[in-house]
């Protein structure tokens, strides 16, 4: 029997090239977004990924943001290549396998919906949701933050809604806010893919894929979950008018050296003999 999968993906820098917080800061003419986020991270005041939501609700410089600002940010987001084609291929199914594609993001809901308008159905987007003041047009409360353990809750809710076993969940992400949900998916024998070489995420994800084309995430899914070989994978993409021009598999070793306690050099011969 063909399997049914939930494929959940982060948005900022997984489906897009830019962080929506940076785009918003440029729109507002505020240059210190990175410093503000770093400060919140060091204080552990909010969950990783929820810094923008906190700033929009509490920072005086960001309190003036309206829905129109966020919609404009979404229109300015530069998506990676073939997001629409990925959504279409998943919707059509692959070799009889079904895929439900959802985007789970700490970015504001208005940003994600505007960026993915006509590509991903609104009901398949779970993002940070605000309550808006009808008179001032400003944010008056935060109703949902899809960051950190909020992503875990979102994935688990979708899995139960779709009546899927844990090993038929796939998650794709790129940053620290994706770590809790990747650990959760891994524990259930699901499949996790890092869209970044950042050590903190690539060490947790089962596969890492680096590309400016989001169709690349299908490669490890086809290999690891559908047991396809390279020729089948190439044929699938060619059937959709695409050719894999470069496909390099590189094993990455993360190494840090320091001087030994006695300050002496390492004896390479002794190491080789051992």
C-alpha positions in Angstrom: 0.0 0.0 0.0 1.3 3.5 -0.9 2.1 5.7 2.0 0.7 9.0 3.0 3.2 11.6 4.3 3.0 14.9 6.1 5.7 17.3 4.8 6.0 20.3 7.0 8.5 23.1 6.2 9.8 26.2 7.8 9.5 29.4 5.8 12.2 32.0 6.4 15.4 31.0 4.7 14.0 27.5 4.0 11.6 28.5 1.3 12.9 32.0 1.0 16.3 33.7 0.8 15.6 36.4 3.3 14.5 36.7 6.9 11.2 38.5 7.0 12.3 40.5 10.1 15.2 42.0 8.2 12.9 43.0 5.3 10.4 44.6 7.7 13.2 46.5 9.4 14.4 47.8 6.1 10.9 48.9 5.2 10.6 50.8 8.5 14.1 52.2 8.2 15.3 50.5 11.4 19.0 49.4 11.1 19.5 47.4 14.4 17.2 44.4 14.0 20.0 41.9 14.2 21.3 43.5 17.5 17.8 43.5 19.0 17.3 39.8 18.1 20.8 38.9 19.5 19.9 40.7 22.8 16.7 38.8 23.2 18.5 35.6 22.5 21.2 36.2 25.0 18.6 37.1 27.7 16.6 33.9 26.8 13.6 36.2 27.1 11.7 34.5 24.2 11.8 31.2 22.3 14.2 31.0 19.4 12.4 32.3 16.4 9.8 34.3 18.3 12.0 37.5 18.6 10.2 39.3 15.8 6.8 38.6 17.4 8.1 40.0 20.7 9.5 43.1 19.1 6.2 43.8 17.2 4.3 43.6 20.4 6.6 45.3 22.9 9.3 47.4 21.1 8.3 51.0 20.7 10.0 51.2 17.3 8.0 48.2 16.0 4.7 48.9 17.7 3.6 51.1 14.7 3.6 48.1 12.4 0.2 47.5 10.7 -1.2 44.6 8.6 -0.4 46.6 5.5 3.3 46.7 6.5 3.4 42.9 7.0 1.6 42.3 3.7 4.1 44.5 1.9 6.9 42.5 3.5 5.4 39.3 2.2 5.3 40.8 -1.3 9.0 41.7 -1.0 10.1 38.3 0.1 12.3 36.6 -2.5 11.3 32.9 -2.6 13.8 30.2 -3.6 13.3 28.6 -7.0 10.4 26.3 -7.7 8.4 26.7 -4.6 5.2 26.6 -6.7 6.4 23.5 -8.6 7.2 21.7 -5.3 3.7 22.4 -4.0 2.2 21.2 -7.3 4.2 18.0 -7.3 3.4 17.2 -3.7 -0.3 17.9 -4.3 -0.3 15.6 -7.4 1.5 12.8 -5.5 4.6 10.9 -6.5 4.4 7.3 -7.7 1.1 6.9 -5.9 2.5 8.3 -2.6 0.4 11.1 -1.0 1.9 14.2 0.5 0.2 16.9 2.5 2.4 20.0 2.4 2.2 22.5 5.2 4.3 25.6 6.0 4.9 26.2 9.8 6.7 29.5 10.5 7.4 31.9 13.3 7.1 34.7 10.8 3.8 36.7 10.9 0.9 35.0 9.2 0.3 38.0 6.9 3.9 37.8 5.6 3.8 34.1 4.8 0.3 34.3 3.2 1.3 37.2 1.0 4.6 35.6 0.0 2.9 32.2 -0.8 -0.3 33.7 -2.3 -1.5 31.3 -5.0 1.1 28.7 -4.1 0.1 27.3 -0.8 -3.5 27.3 0.4 -4.1 29.6 3.5 -5.3 26.6 5.5 -2.0 24.9 5.0 0.0 27.8 6.6 0.5 27.9 10.3 2.3 31.1 11.3 2.5 33.6 14.1 -1.0 35.2 14.5 -1.7 38.6 16.0 -4.9 40.2 17.3 -5.3 43.7 15.8 -6.8 46.8 17.3 -9.7 47.9 15.1 -9.2 51.6 15.9 -5.4 52.1 15.8 -4.7 49.3 13.4 -1.8 48.2 15.7 -1.1 44.8 17.2 -2.9 44.4 20.5 -2.0 40.8 21.4 -0.3 37.6 20.2 -2.6 34.7 19.7 -0.2 32.1 18.3 3.6 31.8 17.9 4.7 29.0 15.7 8.3 28.9 17.0 10.2 26.4 19.1 7.8 24.1 20.9 5.0 25.8 19.1 6.2 24.1 16.0 6.2 20.8 17.8 2.5 21.3 18.8 1.6 22.3 15.2 3.2 19.2 13.7 1.7 16.9 16.2 -1.8 18.5 15.7 -1.5 18.0 11.9 -0.3 14.4 12.3 -3.2 13.5 14.5 -5.6 15.4 12.2 -4.3 13.4 9.2 -4.3 10.2 11.2 -0.7 9.4 10.3 1.9 7.3 12.2 5.0 9.2 13.5 7.3 7.7 10.9 5.4 9.3 8.1 6.2 12.8 9.1 8.9 14.8 7.3 10.2 18.2 8.5 12.4 20.7 6.7 14.1 23.6 8.5 17.2 25.7 8.7 17.7 27.3 12.1 17.7 27.0 15.9 13.9 27.5 16.2 13.5 24.2 14.2 15.6 22.1 16.7 12.7 21.1 19.1 10.5 20.0 16.2 13.4 18.1 14.5 14.2 16.3 17.8 10.5 15.5 18.1 10.2 14.1 14.6 13.4 12.1 14.9 12.2 10.5 18.2 9.1 9.2 16.3 11.2 7.7 13.5 10.1 10.5 11.1 12.5 12.2 8.7 14.3 15.5 9.1 16.1 17.6 6.5 18.3 20.7 7.2 18.3 23.4 4.5 21.4 24.9 6.1 24.9 23.9 7.0 24.7 25.6 10.4 26.2 23.1 12.8 23.4 23.2 15.4 20.8 22.1 12.9 22.8 19.9 10.5 23.9 17.7 13.4 20.3 17.0 14.3 18.8 16.6 10.9 19.1 13.2 9.2 20.0 14.8 5.9 21.3 18.2 4.8 20.6 19.6 1.4 22.0 22.9 0.2 20.4 24.5 -2.8 18.7 27.7 -4.0 16.0 25.4 -5.5 13.5 23.9 -3.0 12.9 20.9 -5.2 16.2 19.7 -3.7 14.4 18.6 -0.6 12.6 15.9 -2.6 15.9 14.1 -3.3 16.5 12.7 0.3 12.8 12.0 0.7 12.8 9.9 -2.5 16.0 8.1 -1.4 15.2 7.5 2.2 11.4 7.1 2.3 10.6 5.8 -1.2 13.9 3.9 -1.7 14.5 5.4 -5.1 17.9 5.3 -6.9 19.6 8.2 -8.7 18.3 7.2 -12.1 14.7 7.2 -10.9 15.1 10.5 -9.2 16.7 12.1 -12.3 13.9 10.7 -14.5 11.2 12.2 -12.2 12.7 15.7 -12.5 13.3 15.3 -16.2 9.6 14.4 -16.5 8.8 17.8 -15.1 11.2 19.6 -17.4 14.1 19.8 -15.0 17.7 18.4 -15.2 19.9 17.9 -12.1 23.0 19.6 -13.4 25.1 19.2 -10.2 24.6 16.6 -7.5 27.5 16.5 -5.1 27.4 14.3 -2.0 29.9 15.6 0.6 30.4 14.2 4.1 31.0 17.1 6.5 33.2 16.7 9.6 33.1 19.5 12.2 36.5 19.7 13.9 37.9 22.0 16.6 41.6 21.6 17.7 43.2 23.0 20.8 46.7 22.6 22.3 47.1 19.6 24.6 47.3 20.1 28.4 51.1 19.9 28.2 51.3 22.2 25.2 53.1 19.5 23.3 52.6 18.6 19.6 50.6 15.5 18.6 52.7 12.5 17.7 51.3 11.6 14.3 53.3 8.3 14.1 52.0 7.3 17.5 48.5 8.1 16.3 49.0 6.1 13.1 50.3 3.1 15.0 47.5 3.2 17.5 
